[in-house]
Amino acid sequence: MRLRSLNELDSSEGTVQLHSTSNDGRLILHPAPNPRDPNDPLRWPRWKKHVCFGAVCAFTFMTNYALGGLAPAFYVLSLEFDKTQSETTALLSWPVLVLGLFNFFWVPVSNYFGKRPVFVFASLLLALAYLWGAVAQSFESLLWSNIIAAFAGSSTEALGASMVNDLYFLHERGTYLGIYMNAIAGGNTLGPLICGFVVTGLSWRWHKWIALILSAVTFCVVLLFCPETRYARPHSIEQEGTASSSSQSASQSPPDEEVIPDAPVDKSLSSRSKEVSTGHLAFEEEPVPKKTFSQELSLWSGVPKDTSLLELFIRPFPLIAYPAVIYSFLGYAVSLGWVLAINVLSPFVLQAPPYGWAASVQGLINVPGIIGNLLGAWLGGWLVDRYSDWRSKKNAGVFQPEMRLHLLVIPALIVPAGCLAFGYGVAEQLHWTSLFFGYGMVAVGLTAQPVATMAYVSDIYLPVNMDALLLVNGLKNIVAFGLLYGISPWVSADGYTGAFGAQAGIYVLVMLLGVPLVLFGQRIRHVTADAVIARKSSTAGIAPRMRFEGFAFFAADGCFIRCTETSKGDQGAKDRRGGDLMDVAV
């Protein structure tokens, strides 16, 4: 298997021209959709995109709803099956591990066979696993039903995030990753809230029956309304060594076209701005016929001809060398670990003296969790998208991926404060509002940090985004499993104040790892882009991205804008490592 550098796959290194430098500041779509292929997922009608994405979000939600949602029943289950607190938490800790580990199975399989057959099979298996759990007669049987459900649900962890890149453009990426993260986090917060009332009014088994019914409906929606989103973009890239000046571009452009000179992207505009590379964008000559509904229902979309399934299993691991991947998965891991810790511990805190709450009332602690998740997703998704768009306009229309990380200072302050509020509140037996506020603050980090950092990873490693997101989602669950597995002994040894105080400190240290990326991200991207550690199949669906220059690009209003070809002989232009952005005639 020949490894290639990321620079061979994508010379942009994540920096793209997001806005035209003309007076209208027109938004430029990245990646560019194929104007001659109606089957391109980027060209699907909005409703079709949303239904497909919504079905996958529902699948993701149902995985976490039934697994994490069982937490309010842990106290009841420990009495029914005569298990200790640590033994009962295995119903959640082992599925968390499986959710991470089997990302390393599903992503290579989907790279080889496509996402649709994986989602259809896994959503059916999830429903069957919940049927098993509903009729389980022993603790071990219930545990294994949860593990099989986690195996099925793990297919959505990285693939759901990758589908955002299949369906939506760069300027929308954070917003829809925020929705996806709310589907994950919502299962872990809304699930326990509902389960608390179900356990009190009916039994914990009815929680599984409800999950079975909803999962069966989700399977039907996935089967009928989730076409294959894997797509090989027919872009051919021819690197240019130089670019012409704006006067030459103007002289070569047709008289009826307006010349829009792009402002230079240099350090006078931004200390981290960088030069764009040049290239030509070419599409297929003949239009592609639109697939029928029956064709879209097919579970077969072909397999790669230039790589084997074994190579796809091996391919992701070298990407752990990328600093952005490390930062993303560590931040995600501690964000998830602290939320799950509160989920696991709260039944034993609030259902026992001095609080003595019923399971239904104890589940209400997830109300601030839901609010925190929504605020975090809005912060890390929509707000970061708007902030990055505003910053790119101030930077001559050039988008720098590190813009997504600036607002993470907010969860870096809120989450540690929430850890301290919850831990101190339990230790001192304070009013329940301190526990609720603490949990809500911690829940902000569960969505804000992963949304912003996974969008960042997708921006800079788009040609290998599925493999990069596999590592982020797989490794964070492995780390979160270790944190969750040791939380009960940790609290027993150090008390709630000591344990949650340490959690606050760990979170701050992890978030500080993002500072070098903000300050030196462009330089780090440039260095890692030349490292020979990545390989991309021709069917992976993402073509190398070029910057603004070339024959054509798509504007956000649907216009297909033709750009003039520039002279190769102009010595005044500079290469992408230190020169001026070429001028474009439209």
C-alpha positions in Angstrom: 0.0 0.0 0.0 1.6 3.2 -1.1 1.2 6.0 1.4 0.9 9.6 0.1 1.2 12.9 1.9 -1.9 15.0 2.6 -0.4 17.6 0.4 -0.7 15.3 -2.6 -4.4 14.8 -1.9 -5.2 18.4 -1.0 -2.8 21.3 -1.6 -5.1 23.8 0.1 -4.1 22.6 3.6 -7.6 23.7 4.7 -7.3 27.4 3.7 -9.8 28.3 1.0 -11.3 31.4 -0.6 -14.7 31.5 1.1 -15.8 34.8 -0.2 -15.1 36.6 -3.5 -13.1 39.7 -3.1 -15.5 41.6 -5.3 -17.8 44.2 -3.8 -20.6 41.8 -3.4 -18.4 39.4 -1.4 -20.2 36.4 -2.9 -20.0 33.2 -0.9 -18.0 30.4 -2.7 -19.1 26.8 -2.2 -16.6 24.3 -1.0 -16.5 21.5 -2.1 -17.8 22.5 -5.6 -20.8 20.4 -6.7 -20.7 18.7 -10.0 -23.0 20.7 -12.3 -23.5 17.8 -14.7 -24.5 15.1 -12.2 -27.9 15.4 -10.4 -26.8 12.4 -8.3 -24.2 14.4 -6.5 -25.3 14.6 -2.8 -24.3 18.2 -2.7 -26.9 18.9 -5.5 -29.8 17.0 -3.9 -32.8 19.1 -2.9 -32.7 20.5 0.5 -35.5 18.3 1.7 -33.8 15.2 0.5 -30.6 16.1 2.3 -32.5 16.9 5.5 -34.5 13.7 5.4 -31.5 11.5 4.8 -29.4 13.3 7.5 -32.4 13.3 9.9 -32.8 9.5 9.6 -29.1 9.0 10.5 -29.5 11.4 13.4 -32.5 9.4 14.6 -30.5 6.2 14.4 -27.7 7.9 16.4 -30.2 9.2 18.9 -31.8 5.8 19.4 -28.5 4.2 20.1 -27.7 6.5 23.0 -31.4 6.8 24.1 -31.7 3.2 25.1 -28.1 2.6 26.3 -27.4 5.8 28.3 -31.1 6.3 29.1 -31.1 3.2 31.3 -29.0 5.0 33.9 -32.0 6.1 36.2 -32.8 2.4 36.5 -29.4 1.4 37.7 -30.4 1.7 41.4 -33.4 -0.5 40.8 -31.4 -3.0 38.6 -28.7 -3.3 41.3 -31.4 -4.4 43.8 -33.2 -6.7 41.3 -30.1 -8.5 40.2 -28.1 -8.2 43.5 -25.2 -6.2 42.0 -22.9 -3.6 43.4 -22.8 0.0 42.1 -19.6 -0.8 40.1 -21.0 -4.0 38.6 -24.3 -2.2 37.6 -22.4 0.6 35.8 -21.0 -2.1 33.5 -24.3 -1.8 31.7 -23.1 1.5 30.4 -19.3 1.4 30.6 -18.8 -1.7 28.4 -21.2 -0.4 25.7 -19.3 2.9 25.7 -16.1 0.9 24.9 -17.8 -1.0 22.2 -19.2 2.2 20.7 -15.6 3.3 20.2 -13.8 0.1 19.2 -16.2 -0.9 16.5 -15.8 2.4 14.7 -12.6 0.7 13.5 -14.8 -2.0 11.9 -17.6 0.0 10.4 -15.7 2.8 8.8 -13.4 0.6 6.6 -16.4 -1.5 5.7 -18.4 1.6 4.6 -15.3 2.9 2.7 -15.3 -0.4 0.8 -19.1 -1.2 0.4 -20.6 2.3 1.0 -22.5 3.9 3.8 -26.0 2.8 2.8 -25.7 -1.0 3.3 -23.9 -0.4 6.7 -26.7 1.9 8.0 -29.5 -0.4 6.8 -27.9 -3.5 8.4 -26.9 -1.8 11.6 -30.3 -0.1 12.2 -32.0 -3.5 11.8 -29.5 -5.1 14.2 -30.1 -2.3 16.8 -33.8 -3.0 16.8 -33.2 -6.7 17.3 -30.8 -6.0 20.2 -33.4 -4.0 22.0 -35.9 -6.8 21.6 -33.3 -9.1 23.3 -32.9 -6.6 26.1 -36.6 -6.3 26.7 -36.9 -10.0 27.3 -33.6 -10.6 29.1 -34.0 -12.6 32.3 -30.5 -12.2 33.8 -28.0 -9.4 34.3 -25.5 -11.0 31.9 -28.1 -11.3 29.2 -29.1 -7.7 29.6 -25.4 -6.7 29.5 -24.8 -8.6 26.3 -27.9 -7.1 24.6 -26.5 -3.7 25.4 -23.1 -4.6 24.0 -24.7 -5.9 20.7 -26.8 -2.7 20.5 -23.6 -0.7 21.0 -21.9 -2.7 18.2 -24.8 -1.8 15.8 -24.9 1.8 17.0 -21.2 2.4 16.7 -21.7 2.6 12.9 -23.2 6.0 13.3 -20.4 7.5 15.5 -17.9 8.5 12.7 -20.1 7.8 9.7 -22.8 10.2 10.8 -20.3 13.0 11.2 -18.7 12.1 7.8 -22.2 12.3 6.2 -22.3 16.0 7.1 -19.3 16.4 4.8 -21.1 14.4 2.1 -24.3 16.5 2.1 -23.3 20.0 3.2 -20.8 22.7 2.3 -18.0 24.1 4.4 -19.9 27.1 5.6 -22.8 24.8 6.8 -20.5 22.2 8.4 -20.6 23.4 11.9 -24.3 24.0 12.0 -25.2 20.4 10.9 -22.4 18.8 13.0 -24.1 20.6 15.9 -27.4 19.0 15.1 -25.7 15.6 14.8 -24.0 16.1 18.2 -27.3 17.0 19.7 -28.7 13.6 18.4 -25.8 11.9 20.3 -25.9 14.0 23.4 -29.7 14.1 23.4 -29.9 10.4 23.7 -27.7 10.5 26.8 -29.8 13.3 28.4 -33.4 12.9 27.1 -33.2 9.2 27.4 -32.6 9.2 31.2 -35.3 11.8 31.6 -37.9 9.7 29.9 -36.6 6.5 31.4 -37.1 7.8 34.9 -40.8 8.2 34.4 -41.1 4.9 32.5 -39.3 3.0 35.3 -41.5 4.6 38.0 -44.8 4.2 36.1 -44.1 0.8 34.4 -40.7 -0.9 34.6 -37.3 -0.8 33.1 -38.3 -3.4 30.5 -40.8 -0.9 29.0 -37.9 1.4 28.4 -36.5 -1.3 26.1 -39.8 -2.0 24.4 -40.2 1.7 23.6 -36.7 1.7 22.2 -37.6 -1.3 20.1 -40.6 0.4 18.5 -38.8 3.6 17.8 -35.8 1.8 16.4 -38.0 -0.3 14.1 -39.5 2.9 12.7 -36.0 4.4 12.3 -34.9 1.3 10.3 -37.8 1.8 7.9 -36.9 5.4 7.3 -33.2 4.5 6.8 -34.2 1.8 4.3 -36.5 4.0 2.2 -34.9 7.5 2.5 -31.2 7.1 2.9 -29.5 6.7 -0.5 -25.8 6.2 -0.8 -23.9 9.4 -0.1 -20.4 8.2 -1.0 -19.5 10.1 -4.2 -16.4 10.3 -6.3 -16.1 13.9 -7.5 -14.9 14.0 -11.1 -12.4 16.8 -10.5 -9.1 16.7 -12.4 -6.4 18.9 -11.0 -3.5 20.3 -13.0 -1.1 22.2 -10.8 0.1 25.6 -12.1 3.4 26.9 -11.1 2.6 30.6 -11.4 -0.3 33.0 -11.7 -0.7 36.2 -13.6 -1.2 39.6 -12.3 -4.6 41.3 -12.2 -3.8 43.4 -15.3 -3.0 40.3 -17.3 -6.1 38.6 -16.1 -8.1 41.6 -17.2 -6.6 41.6 -20.6 -7.3 37.9 -21.2 -10.9 38.0 -20.0 -13.8 38.4 -22.5 -15.0 42.0 -22.8 -18.4 41.3 -21.4 -17.0 39.9 -18.1 -16.1 41.9 -15.1 -12.7 41.5 -13.6 -12.6 40.9 -9.9 -9.1 41.2 -8.6 -8.6 39.1 -5.5 -6.8 40.8 -2.7 -3.5 39.3 -1.7 -3.5 36.9 1.2 -0.5 37.9 3.1 0.6 38.4 6.7 -0.5 42.0 6.6 -4.1 40.8 6.6 -3.7 38.0 9.1 -0.7 36.6 11.0 -1.8 33.2 10.0 -3.1 33.7 6.5 -1.5 31.7 3.8 -1.1 31.6 0.0 -3.6 29.7 -2.1 -2.5 27.2 -4.6 -3.5 27.2 -8.3 -5.2 24.6 -10.4 -7.9 23.8 -13.0 -11.3 22.4 -12.3 -12.8 20.2 -14.9 -16.1 18.3 -15.0 -17.3 15.5 -17.1 -18.5 16.6 -20.5 -21.7 14.5 -20.7 -24.5 15.0 -18.2 -25.2 12.0 -16.0 -28.8 10.7 -15.9 -30.6 11.0 -12.6 -31.1 7.8 -10.6 -34.6 6.5 -10.1 -36.1 5.9 -6.7 -35.7 2.1 -7.1 -32.0 2.6 -8.1 -31.4 4.6 -5.0 -32.8 1.8 -2.9 -30.0 -0.5 -4.1 -27.6 -1.6 -1.4 -24.7 -2.0 -3.9 -22.7 0.9 -5.2 -19.5 -0.8 -6.2 -16.2 -1.3 -4.4 -12.8 0.4 -4.9 -10.6 -1.0 -7.6 -7.3 0.3 -6.3 -7.4 -0.9 -2.7 -8.4 -3.9 -0.6 -10.6 -4.1 2.5 -7.5 -5.0 4.5 -5.8 -1.8 3.4 -8.8 0.2 4.5 -8.6 -1.3 8.0 -4.9 -0.3 8.3 -5.2 3.1 6.6 -6.6 5.3 9.4 -4.0 4.6 12.1 -1.1 6.8 10.8 -3.5 9.8 11.0 -3.1 9.8 14.8 0.1 11.8 14.2 -2.0 14.8 13.2 -2.2 17.3 16.2 -5.7 18.3 15.3 -6.9 14.7 15.6 -5.2 14.3 19.0 -6.8 17.6 20.3 -10.2 16.7 19.0 -10.4 13.2 20.5 -8.9 14.1 23.9 -11.3 17.1 24.3 -14.3 14.9 23.2 -13.2 12.1 25.5 -13.1 14.2 28.7 -16.3 16.1 27.7 -18.1 12.7 27.3 -16.4 11.1 30.3 -17.6 13.8 32.8 -21.2 13.8 31.5 -21.4 10.0 31.7 -19.9 10.1 35.2 -22.7 12.3 36.4 -25.2 10.2 34.6 -23.9 7.1 36.3 -23.5 8.6 39.8 -26.6 10.7 40.0 -29.1 7.8 40.7 -27.0 6.7 43.6 -26.8 10.3 44.9 -30.4 11.5 44.4 -32.3 8.2 45.0 -30.5 7.6 48.3 -30.6 9.7 51.5 -30.6 12.6 52.1 -32.4 13.4 48.9 -34.4 10.2 48.5 -35.9 11.0 45.2 -38.0 8.5 43.1 -36.4 7.5 39.7 -38.9 9.7 37.8 -37.9 12.8 39.8 -34.2 11.9 39.7 -34.4 11.8 35.9 -35.2 15.5 35.9 -31.5 16.3 36.4 -31.3 15.7 32.6 -33.3 18.8 31.9 -30.3 21.1 32.5 -28.3 18.6 30.6 -30.5 19.0 27.6 -30.3 22.8 27.9 -26.5 22.6 28.1 -26.3 20.3 25.1 -28.5 22.7 23.0 -26.4 25.7 24.1 -23.1 23.9 23.4 -24.2 22.8 19.9 -25.4 26.3 19.1 -22.1 27.7 20.3 -19.8 25.1 18.6 -21.9 24.9 15.4 -24.0 27.8 14.3 -22.2 30.5 16.2 -18.8 29.3 15.1 -20.0 29.1 11.5 -21.1 32.7 11.7 -18.0 33.8 13.5 -15.8 32.1 10.9 -17.7 33.6 8.1 -17.3 37.1 9.6 -13.6 36.5 10.2 -13.0 35.3 6.6 -14.6 38.5 5.3 -12.2 40.5 7.4 -9.4 38.3 6.0 -9.9 39.2 2.3 -12.5 36.4 2.0 -10.0 33.7 3.0 -11.1 31.1 5.5 -8.6 29.8 8.0 -9.7 26.6 9.8 -8.3 27.8 13.1 -11.1 30.4 13.2 -13.3 27.6 14.5 -11.2 27.2 17.6 -11.4 30.8 19.0 -14.7 30.4 20.7 -13.7 27.3 22.6 -12.5 29.5 25.4 -16.2 29.7 26.5 -16.6 25.9 27.3 -13.0 26.0 28.7 -14.4 28.2 31.4 -17.9 26.9 31.9 -17.2 23.1 32.1 -14.6 23.2 34.9 -17.0 25.5 36.9 -19.7 22.9 36.4 -17.5 20.1 37.6 -16.7 22.0 40.8 -20.4 22.9 41.4 -21.6 19.3 41.1 -18.7 17.7 43.1 -18.9 20.2 45.9 -22.7 20.2 45.9 -22.8 16.4 46.4 -20.0 16.4 49.0 -21.6 19.1 51.1 -25.2 17.9 50.4 -26.2 21.3 49.1 -29.5 22.1 47.6 -30.3 20.1 44.4 -30.1 23.3 42.3 -26.3 23.2 42.7 -26.2 19.7 41.2 -28.5 20.7 38.4 -26.6 23.8 37.4 -23.3 21.9 37.6 -24.6 19.2 35.3 -26.0 21.7 32.8 -22.6 23.5 32.7 -20.7 20.3 32.1 -23.2 19.3 29.4 -22.2 22.5 27.4 -18.8 20.9 26.7 -20.2 17.6 25.4 -21.5 19.3 22.3 -19.5 22.6 22.0 -16.0 21.1 21.9 -16.7 18.1 19.6 -18.7 20.1 17.1 -16.0 22.8 16.7 -13.1 20.4 16.6 -14.6 17.8 14.3 -15.5 20.6 11.9 -11.9 21.8 12.2 -10.6 18.3 11.5 -12.9 18.0 8.5 -11.8 21.4 7.2 -8.1 20.5 7.1 -8.2 16.8 6.4 -11.2 16.6 4.1 -9.8 14.0 1.6 -9.3 11.6 4.6 -12.1 13.0 6.8 -13.7 9.6 7.4 -10.5 8.0 8.6 -9.7 11.1 10.8 -13.2 11.2 12.3 -12.9 7.4 12.9 -9.9 8.0 15.1 -11.6 10.9 16.9 -14.8 9.0 17.7 -13.1 5.6 18.3 -10.3 6.8 20.6 -12.6 9.2 22.6 -14.8 6.3 23.5 -11.9 4.2 24.6 -10.6 7.0 26.8 -14.1 7.7 28.1 -14.5 4.0 29.0 -11.4 4.2 31.2 -12.7 7.3 32.9 -16.2 5.8 33.4 -14.9 2.4 34.5 -12.8 4.1 37.2 -15.3 6.8 38.3 -16.9 4.8 41.2 -13.5 3.8 42.8 -12.2 7.3 42.2 -15.1 8.9 44.0 -14.8 6.3 46.8 -11.1 7.0 47.3 -11.0 10.8 46.9 -14.6 11.9 47.5 -16.7 14.0 45.2 -14.8 17.2 45.9 -11.4 15.7 45.1 -12.6 13.6 42.0 -14.6 16.4 40.4 -12.0 19.0 41.2 -9.4 16.8 39.4 -11.9 16.5 36.5 -12.0 20.3 36.3 -8.2 20.6 36.2 -7.9 17.8 33.5 -10.4 19.6 31.3 -8.6 22.9 31.5 -5.3 21.1 30.6 -6.8 19.4 27.6 -8.4 22.6 26.3 -5.0 24.4 26.6 -3.7 22.0 24.0 -5.7 24.0 21.5 -3.7 27.2 22.1 -0.7 26.1 19.9 -3.2 25.2 17.1 -4.7 28.7 17.3 -1.3 30.4 17.3 0.6 28.2 15.0 -2.1 26.1 13.2 -1.1 27.2 9.7 2.5 26.3 10.3 1.5 23.0 11.8 -0.8 22.2 8.9 1.9 23.0 6.5 4.4 20.6 8.2 2.0 17.8 8.6 0.7 18.1 5.0 4.1 16.9 3.8 4.2 13.9 6.1 3.8 10.7 4.1 1.1 9.1 6.3 -2.2 9.2 4.4 -3.7 7.4 1.4 -7.0 8.0 -0.2 -9.0 5.6 -2.4 -10.4 7.0 -5.7 -13.9 6.1 -4.5 -13.7 7.9 -1.2 -15.8 10.7 -2.6 -13.7 13.7 -2.0 -11.4 15.2 -4.6 -8.4 17.3 -3.9 -9.6 20.9 -3.2 -8.2 23.8 -5.2 -8.4 27.3 -4.2 -10.3 30.1 -5.9 -8.3 29.9 -9.2 -9.3 27.7 -12.1 -11.9 27.4 -14.8 -15.0 27.5 -12.6 -16.4 27.6 -9.1 -19.9 27.6 -7.6 -21.3 30.5 -5.7 -23.8 30.0 -3.0 -26.6 31.5 -5.0 -26.3 28.6 -7.5 -24.3 30.6 -10.2 -21.6 28.7 -12.0 -18.9 31.2 -12.4 -16.2 30.9 -15.1 -12.8 32.1 -14.2 -10.1 33.1 -16.7 -7.1 30.9 -17.3 -3.9 32.6 -16.3 -0.5 32.7 -17.9 2.1 30.2 -16.7 5.0 32.5 -17.5 4.4 35.4 -15.2 7.4 35.7 -12.9 5.7 38.1 -10.6 3.5 35.5 -9.1 4.7 33.4 -6.2 4.0 29.8 -5.2 1.5 28.7 -2.6 4.0 28.8 0.2 4.5 32.5 0.1 2.9 34.5 -2.6 -0.2 36.4 -3.7 -3.6 35.1 -4.4 -4.2 35.1 -8.2 -6.8 37.4 -9.6 -10.0 36.0 -11.1 -12.1 37.4 -13.9 -15.8 36.6 -13.7 
